[in-house]
Structures are given as structure tokens and as C-alpha cells.
Amino acid sequence: MNREFLQTFQQLELFRDLPSEDLEKFLAECQEESLPADVFIFREGDEPNRFYVLLEGQVEIWKDHGTDWADVLAARGPGACFGELSLIDELPRSATVRTKTPVRLLSLEKPHFRLVIEQNPAVALLIMKTVSQMVRVSNEAFQYGLRQRNLKLEKALADLKQAQEELLRAERLSTLGKFASLIIHDLRNPLSIVKGYAEILSYSAPNPERSPLLAAKLLAEAERLNRMVGELLDYSRGDIRLNLGPVYLGDLFQKVQEQFEESLAARGIHLELINRVEDPLLLDADRILRVFSNLVDNGRKSMRQGGTLRFESRLEGEEVQLMVSDTGEGMDEVTRSRLFEPFFSASSAGGTGLGMLVISNVVEAHQGTIRVESAPHCGTSIHICLPLHLRSGQ
């Protein structure tokens, strides 16, 4: 073999540490060939038949070439070898190799490759090093590509969340605009009542017997206004911000009785309050009281001819079961399916149409669930399940 030719190969990184004698044995079995650019040396899935050493030019190693997931794993230059992995494990080609520029290369057929490996430990070690190097380069390229994809996905997810939030906010504002006239009408009713009672109170100030009753009427209507405004604020914000603290259900039931028993009785509605939960609960008292107020209001509207409104609580394992039932008109399946839609109301008695939605949001914010049972002329039962202990991090 020409000494100058041999020295040329020894200058390549691949053969630099290989003794001249072993290199001569290796090159004696190789064939030299030249290929133009954009030629496939082999394709992914081909049966392995040769081992290649690149002498001049550049090649690209592709994964999934010709598909939507095609990716360049590496670009290799003089001294690179490829094709050995499939000859070692005797499996189909795991990648595609294409010439990027005109190339000159050596190839070694499969039988000669295995013979050289078996008879020349130095060549075998050399091949092991090239395989290891190829795996390292491929892993680094894969990890880099994966990191870049993850960064793009994270940015896309952040952009999507922002777009969703903006869309939801726009939808809320749009919905609020559409129902502005309805809301203004509902707010005017209690405002007119407040104004009327205030005028009566101003004329009857010298009469101390009527003043407490009139003041109570004013407070009730003011609280009604406060509930409506609170519902609109919760809906416009799109979330419920809880102010948690230890609360006794008995105290909340007592407030419901003090606030609504007299007005319900005036409409022929009997209020029953049965509490079997003595343990304190971690709740937002004002929010839960708003839930109870909305349920009272719904029951009052459904019992135009009078009836019974019943609040009951009991403890079942690690859950608190609340049931609010009435003997009113009930609902058909269509009405029940739309019960939690914003601004939907099946009653002609007025309201924001957000009562049940607010109830559902408050219950979910407390990590609870809500279920409705109702049928025409059979009344309605609202079942609320709350955890006895809130999960951490909420």
C-alpha cells in the first residue's frame, strides 16, 4: 500500500491512534467510491450491508426523513464513520444518511466488517469509540431539540392561557352589556323600596313604634342590593376569593332565621332549620351565607302559594351534607339543564339570573359539589357536599 496514502488516513481522527499494521489490514478490505451531492447512501429501514468511512465532503444523518417529523440528527465531515451500528446489532438501519456535498468514502461489506472486528481488537476498539461518540452526539442533539421544543410549548401554553383569559373577560363584558337593561331594572326595584321606606321613616320619625320596623325593612332591601352587586362582581371577576375562617353552621342557620323567617311567613312559607353538625368548619362565612340567601330567594319564588322551605345539615364521614328543599313548583328537565347558565332565570319575579351560578362557584371554591333534584309540581332539592377539612394549598 502506498505510504503516502497510508499517512493520509493516519491524519484522520478516526485512525489517528490505530497502529499502521492494523490500519493496513483494515484498508485492504475496503472499497473506495465517490458520490455526488443529494444522494442517499442508505435509508432508514434498509437492511445493513456496508460500513462507511467518510474521506472527503459532508453527509447528513436524518431521522424520519420524508415525513412531517423529519429531523437532522447530525452533519458529519471527513473522518466520520457510519453504518456500523446496524452491522453490530443486525437490525435495519435506524437513520437515513444523505450526501450534503460531493463525497469520497470507503466502504466495507458486512462479512469483511465482522471478520476485521473479530481478528483485529484495535479496530474493534476503534469502532466502539465511534459508536459511543455517535450516541453521545445524537443524545446531545436530541436533548437540545427537546429543550427547544419544550420552551416553544411553554411559550405557546402561556400565550394560549392569556388568550383564553382575555376571551373569557371579553365574553363576560359582552354578556354584561347585553343584560345591562335587565340588571338595571332589577336594581331599581329594591332602590325604589329603600327610597319609599326612607321617606316614610322621615315622616314618622316622632313615632318610635314604627321606626324599628321601617329600619328593618330598609336593612333587608339594602342587603338585597348588596347581594345583587356581589353577584355581579363575582361574575365579572370570574373567580371567587375566599376569606376562610372557623365557622359554626348553627350560627349561619341562626342568621338565616333572623333575616328571612318573618318575610317568608308573610308569604305563607314555613322555614325549617335542622343542624346536626356541631364541629366548626373552615369556610368563608359571608360567601356561604350568600349561598343560603340565594337558596332562600329561589325557594320563595317557587312557592307563590306558600309551602315549606327546609334547611338540613348532617355529617357523613369526612364530608358535610347540606340539603335545601322546597315544596314549590319544581322544574322540568330543560330548565334544570340551564340552571347554572349566567343570567338565566325561569322565574318572573326578577333577579340577576346569577344566583345559582354564584352558588355553584362558591361551592366549588370550597372544594365541594352541588347536585339538583327537581320535577314539575314536586318541589326542588339542592344537595351540597363540602369537605370537613379543606385540602392544603387551596
C-alpha positions as CSV (number, residue, x, y, z in Angstrom):
1,M,0.0,0.0,0.0
2,N,1.3,3.5,-0.9
3,R,3.0,5.0,2.2
4,E,1.6,8.5,1.4
5,F,-1.9,7.1,1.1
6,L,-1.5,5.4,4.5
7,Q,-0.2,8.6,6.1
8,T,-3.3,10.4,4.7
9,F,-5.6,8.1,6.6
10,Q,-3.5,8.3,9.8
11,Q,-4.1,12.0,9.8
12,L,-7.8,11.4,10.2
13,E,-9.1,11.5,13.8
14,L,-10.7,8.1,13.3
15,F,-7.4,6.3,12.5
16,R,-5.0,8.5,14.5
17,D,-4.4,6.0,17.3
18,L,-4.6,2.9,15.1
19,P,-1.2,1.1,14.5
20,S,-0.1,1.2,10.9
21,E,-0.2,-2.6,10.7
22,D,-3.9,-2.7,11.8
23,L,-4.8,0.2,9.5
24,E,-3.3,-1.6,6.5
25,K,-5.3,-4.7,7.3
26,F,-8.5,-2.6,7.6
27,L,-7.9,-0.7,4.4
28,A,-7.1,-3.8,2.4
29,E,-10.7,-4.9,2.8
30,C,-12.2,-1.6,1.9
31,Q,-13.5,-0.2,-1.4
32,E,-13.3,3.5,-2.3
33,E,-16.1,5.3,-4.1
34,S,-17.2,8.8,-4.9
35,L,-20.8,10.2,-4.8
36,P,-22.4,13.5,-5.8
37,A,-24.4,15.7,-3.5
38,D,-28.0,14.8,-2.5
39,V,-27.6,11.1,-2.9
40,F,-28.9,8.6,-0.3
41,I,-26.1,6.3,0.9
42,F,-28.8,4.3,2.8
43,R,-32.3,4.9,4.1
44,E,-33.9,4.3,7.4
45,G,-35.3,0.7,7.5
46,D,-32.8,-0.7,4.9
47,E,-31.1,-3.9,5.5
48,P,-27.5,-3.3,6.7
49,N,-24.8,-4.4,4.2
50,R,-21.9,-2.0,4.5
51,F,-19.8,0.1,6.9
52,Y,-18.7,3.5,5.7
53,V,-15.8,5.9,6.4
54,L,-16.0,9.4,5.0
55,L,-12.8,10.7,3.5
56,E,-13.9,14.0,1.9
57,G,-17.1,16.1,1.8
58,Q,-20.1,16.1,4.2
59,V,-23.1,13.9,4.9
60,E,-26.3,14.5,6.9
61,I,-27.8,11.9,9.2
62,W,-31.7,12.1,9.3
63,K,-34.4,10.6,11.4
64,D,-37.9,10.1,9.8
65,H,-36.7,11.6,6.5
66,G,-39.5,12.3,4.1
67,T,-42.2,12.6,6.9
68,D,-43.7,15.6,8.7
69,W,-41.4,14.7,11.7
70,A,-38.2,14.7,9.7
71,D,-35.2,15.9,11.8
72,V,-31.5,16.2,11.1
73,L,-29.6,14.4,13.9
74,A,-26.1,15.5,12.8
75,A,-23.8,16.6,9.9
76,R,-20.6,14.7,9.6
77,G,-17.3,15.6,7.9
78,P,-14.0,13.8,6.9
79,G,-13.0,11.0,9.3
80,A,-16.6,10.2,10.3
81,C,-17.8,6.6,10.1
82,F,-21.4,5.4,9.9
83,G,-23.4,2.3,9.3
84,E,-21.6,0.3,12.0
85,L,-24.5,0.1,14.5
86,S,-26.8,-1.9,12.2
87,L,-23.9,-4.3,11.3
88,I,-23.3,-4.9,15.0
89,D,-26.9,-5.5,16.2
90,E,-28.0,-6.9,12.8
91,L,-31.1,-4.7,12.8
92,P,-32.5,-2.5,10.0
93,R,-30.9,0.9,9.5
94,S,-32.1,3.3,12.3
95,A,-31.4,6.5,10.3
96,T,-31.0,7.9,6.8
97,V,-27.6,9.1,5.5
98,R,-27.6,11.6,2.6
99,T,-24.7,13.3,1.0
100,K,-24.7,17.1,1.6
101,T,-21.8,17.7,-0.8
102,P,-19.9,15.5,-3.2
103,V,-18.1,12.9,-1.1
104,R,-15.3,10.4,-1.3
105,L,-15.7,7.5,1.1
106,L,-14.5,3.9,1.9
107,S,-17.0,1.1,2.4
108,L,-16.5,-2.3,4.0
109,E,-19.0,-5.1,3.2
110,K,-20.8,-6.8,6.1
111,P,-18.8,-10.1,6.0
112,H,-15.4,-8.3,5.8
113,F,-16.5,-5.9,8.6
114,R,-17.3,-8.7,11.0
115,L,-14.1,-10.5,10.1
116,V,-12.0,-7.4,10.6
117,I,-13.6,-6.8,14.0
118,E,-13.1,-10.4,15.1
119,Q,-9.4,-10.5,14.0
120,N,-8.3,-7.0,15.0
121,P,-9.0,-5.9,18.6
122,A,-7.6,-2.5,17.9
123,V,-10.1,-1.9,15.1
124,A,-12.9,-3.3,17.3
125,L,-12.0,-0.8,20.0
126,L,-11.9,2.0,17.3
127,I,-15.4,1.0,16.2
128,M,-16.6,1.0,19.8
129,K,-15.3,4.6,20.2
130,T,-17.1,5.8,17.1
131,V,-20.3,4.2,18.2
132,S,-20.0,5.8,21.6
133,Q,-19.2,9.2,20.1
134,M,-22.2,8.9,17.7
135,V,-24.5,8.0,20.6
136,R,-23.3,11.0,22.6
137,V,-23.7,13.4,19.7
138,S,-27.1,12.1,18.9
139,N,-28.2,12.3,22.6
140,E,-26.9,15.9,22.8
141,A,-28.8,16.8,19.6
142,F,-31.9,15.1,20.9
143,Q,-31.7,16.8,24.3
144,Y,-31.1,20.2,22.7
145,G,-34.0,19.8,20.3
146,L,-36.2,18.6,23.1
147,R,-35.4,21.6,25.3
148,Q,-36.1,23.9,22.4
149,R,-39.5,22.2,21.8
150,N,-40.3,22.4,25.5
151,L,-39.5,26.1,25.5
152,K,-41.7,26.7,22.5
153,L,-44.5,24.6,24.0
154,E,-44.3,26.5,27.3
155,K,-44.5,29.8,25.5
156,A,-47.4,28.6,23.4
157,L,-49.2,27.4,26.5
158,A,-48.6,30.8,28.2
159,D,-49.9,32.6,25.1
160,L,-52.9,30.3,25.0
161,K,-53.8,30.9,28.6
162,Q,-53.5,34.6,28.2
163,A,-55.7,34.5,25.1
164,Q,-58.3,32.3,26.9
165,E,-58.3,34.8,29.9
166,E,-58.8,37.7,27.5
167,L,-61.5,35.9,25.6
168,L,-63.3,35.0,28.8
169,R,-63.1,38.5,30.1
170,A,-64.4,39.8,26.7
171,E,-67.3,37.4,26.8
172,R,-68.2,38.4,30.4
173,L,-68.1,42.1,29.5
174,S,-70.2,41.4,26.4
175,T,-72.7,39.4,28.3
176,L,-72.9,42.1,31.0
177,G,-73.5,44.6,28.3
178,K,-76.3,42.6,26.7
179,F,-78.1,42.2,30.1
180,A,-77.4,45.7,31.4
181,S,-81.0,46.8,31.0
182,L,-82.3,43.7,32.9
183,I,-79.8,44.3,35.7
184,I,-80.6,48.0,36.0
185,H,-84.3,47.1,36.1
186,D,-83.8,44.6,38.9
187,L,-81.6,47.0,40.9
188,R,-84.3,49.8,40.6
189,N,-86.9,47.7,42.4
190,P,-85.1,47.5,45.8
191,L,-83.8,51.0,45.3
192,S,-87.4,52.3,45.0
193,I,-88.4,50.3,48.1
194,V,-85.5,51.8,50.0
195,K,-86.4,55.3,48.9
196,G,-90.1,54.7,49.9
197,Y,-89.3,53.4,53.3
198,A,-86.8,56.1,53.9
199,E,-89.5,58.8,53.1
200,I,-92.0,57.1,55.4
201,L,-89.4,56.9,58.1
202,S,-88.6,60.6,57.7
203,Y,-92.3,61.5,58.1
204,S,-92.9,59.1,61.0
205,A,-89.7,60.0,63.0
206,P,-91.7,61.1,66.0
207,N,-93.4,57.7,66.1
208,P,-90.8,55.4,67.8
209,E,-93.0,52.3,67.5
210,R,-92.8,52.3,63.6
211,S,-89.1,53.2,63.4
212,P,-87.6,49.8,64.2
213,L,-89.9,48.0,61.7
214,L,-89.1,50.5,58.9
215,A,-85.4,50.4,59.7
216,A,-85.5,46.6,59.4
217,K,-87.2,46.9,56.0
218,L,-84.5,49.3,54.9
219,L,-81.8,46.9,56.0
220,A,-83.4,44.0,54.3
221,E,-83.6,45.8,51.0
222,A,-80.1,47.2,51.4
223,E,-78.8,43.6,51.9
224,R,-80.7,42.5,48.8
225,L,-79.0,45.2,46.8
226,N,-75.6,44.2,48.3
227,R,-76.2,40.6,47.3
228,M,-77.0,41.6,43.7
229,V,-73.9,43.8,43.4
230,G,-71.8,41.0,44.9
231,E,-73.1,38.5,42.4
232,L,-72.3,40.9,39.5
233,L,-68.8,41.5,40.9
234,D,-68.1,37.8,41.3
235,Y,-69.2,37.1,37.8
236,S,-67.2,39.9,36.2
237,R,-64.0,38.8,38.0
238,G,-64.5,35.2,37.0
239,D,-63.2,33.8,40.3
240,I,-64.1,33.5,44.0
241,R,-61.6,34.8,46.5
242,L,-62.4,33.1,49.8
243,N,-61.8,34.6,53.2
244,L,-61.6,31.4,55.2
245,G,-62.1,31.1,59.0
246,P,-63.7,28.8,61.6
247,V,-67.5,28.8,61.2
248,Y,-70.3,27.1,63.0
249,L,-73.2,26.1,60.7
250,G,-75.6,26.7,63.6
251,D,-74.6,30.3,63.7
252,L,-75.3,30.6,59.9
253,F,-78.6,28.9,60.3
254,Q,-79.5,31.4,63.0
255,K,-78.7,34.3,60.7
256,V,-80.9,32.8,58.0
257,Q,-83.7,32.5,60.5
258,E,-83.3,36.1,61.8
259,Q,-83.1,37.5,58.3
260,F,-85.8,35.6,56.4
261,E,-88.2,33.9,58.8
262,E,-90.6,36.9,59.2
263,S,-90.7,37.8,55.5
264,L,-91.2,34.2,54.5
265,A,-94.0,33.7,57.0
266,A,-95.7,36.8,55.5
267,R,-95.9,34.8,52.2
268,G,-97.2,31.7,53.8
269,I,-93.8,29.9,53.8
270,H,-92.7,27.9,56.8
271,L,-88.9,27.9,57.4
272,E,-87.4,24.8,59.0
273,L,-83.7,24.7,60.0
274,I,-82.2,21.5,61.2
275,N,-78.5,21.4,62.0
276,R,-76.7,18.2,63.0
277,V,-73.1,19.5,62.5
278,E,-71.6,20.7,65.7
279,D,-68.0,20.8,64.6
280,P,-66.5,24.1,63.3
281,L,-65.8,24.2,59.6
282,L,-63.2,26.2,57.6
283,L,-65.5,28.3,55.4
284,D,-65.9,31.8,54.1
285,A,-68.9,32.8,56.2
286,D,-70.1,35.6,54.1
287,R,-70.0,33.5,50.9
288,I,-71.8,30.6,52.4
289,L,-74.4,33.0,53.9
290,R,-74.9,34.4,50.3
291,V,-75.4,30.8,49.1
292,F,-78.1,30.3,51.8
293,S,-79.7,33.7,50.9
294,N,-79.8,32.8,47.2
295,L,-81.4,29.4,48.0
296,V,-84.0,31.1,50.2
297,D,-84.7,33.6,47.4
298,N,-85.1,30.7,44.9
299,G,-87.4,28.8,47.3
300,R,-89.5,31.9,47.9
301,K,-90.0,32.4,44.1
302,S,-91.0,28.8,43.5
303,M,-93.6,28.8,46.3
304,R,-96.0,31.5,45.3
305,Q,-98.9,29.8,47.1
306,G,-96.9,29.1,50.2
307,G,-95.2,25.9,51.4
308,T,-92.2,24.7,53.4
309,L,-88.5,25.6,53.0
310,R,-86.3,23.2,54.8
311,F,-82.5,23.6,55.6
312,E,-80.8,20.4,56.9
313,S,-77.2,19.6,57.6
314,R,-75.5,16.4,58.7
315,L,-72.0,14.9,59.0
316,E,-71.1,11.8,56.8
317,G,-67.5,10.7,57.4
318,E,-65.2,13.5,56.3
319,E,-68.0,15.4,54.5
320,V,-70.7,17.8,55.4
321,Q,-74.0,17.2,53.6
322,L,-76.3,20.2,53.2
323,M,-79.8,19.8,51.7
324,V,-82.1,22.7,51.0
325,S,-85.6,21.6,49.8
326,D,-88.8,23.4,49.0
327,T,-92.4,22.3,48.2
328,G,-92.7,24.7,45.3
329,E,-93.4,24.4,41.6
330,G,-90.3,22.4,40.7
331,M,-88.5,22.4,37.3
332,D,-88.7,20.5,34.1
333,E,-85.6,18.9,32.6
334,V,-84.9,21.7,30.2
335,T,-84.9,24.3,33.0
336,R,-82.8,22.2,35.3
337,S,-80.2,21.7,32.5
338,R,-79.8,25.5,32.2
339,L,-79.9,26.2,35.9
340,F,-76.2,27.3,36.1
341,E,-76.1,29.4,33.0
342,P,-75.3,33.1,33.6
343,F,-78.3,35.4,33.5
344,F,-80.8,32.5,33.1
345,S,-83.9,32.7,35.2
346,A,-87.1,30.7,34.9
347,S,-88.9,33.0,37.4
348,S,-90.9,36.1,36.5
349,A,-90.1,37.5,40.0
350,G,-86.9,39.2,38.9
351,G,-83.3,38.8,39.9
352,T,-79.9,39.0,38.2
353,G,-80.1,35.4,36.9
354,L,-76.7,34.7,38.5
355,G,-77.9,33.2,41.8
356,M,-77.3,29.5,41.0
357,L,-74.1,30.3,39.2
358,V,-72.8,32.1,42.3
359,I,-73.9,29.2,44.5
360,S,-72.0,26.7,42.2
361,N,-68.9,28.9,42.1
362,V,-68.8,29.3,45.9
363,V,-69.3,25.6,46.5
364,E,-66.6,24.7,44.0
365,A,-64.2,27.3,45.6
366,H,-64.8,25.4,48.9
367,Q,-63.8,22.1,47.1
368,G,-67.4,20.9,47.3
369,T,-70.0,19.6,44.9
370,I,-73.6,20.5,44.2
371,R,-76.5,18.4,42.8
372,V,-80.1,19.4,42.0
373,E,-83.2,17.2,42.1
374,S,-86.4,18.6,40.8
375,A,-89.5,17.8,38.9
376,P,-92.6,19.8,37.9
377,H,-95.1,20.2,40.8
378,C,-92.8,18.1,43.1
379,G,-90.5,20.8,44.5
380,T,-86.8,21.1,44.4
381,S,-83.9,19.8,46.5
382,I,-80.4,21.2,46.4
383,H,-77.7,18.9,47.7
384,I,-74.4,20.5,48.6
385,C,-71.4,18.4,49.8
386,L,-68.5,20.2,51.5
387,P,-65.3,18.6,52.8
388,L,-64.9,18.7,56.6
389,H,-61.3,19.7,56.1
390,L,-60.1,21.6,53.1
391,R,-57.1,20.2,51.2
392,S,-53.8,22.0,51.7
393,G,-52.8,24.6,49.1
394,Q,-56.3,25.7,48.3
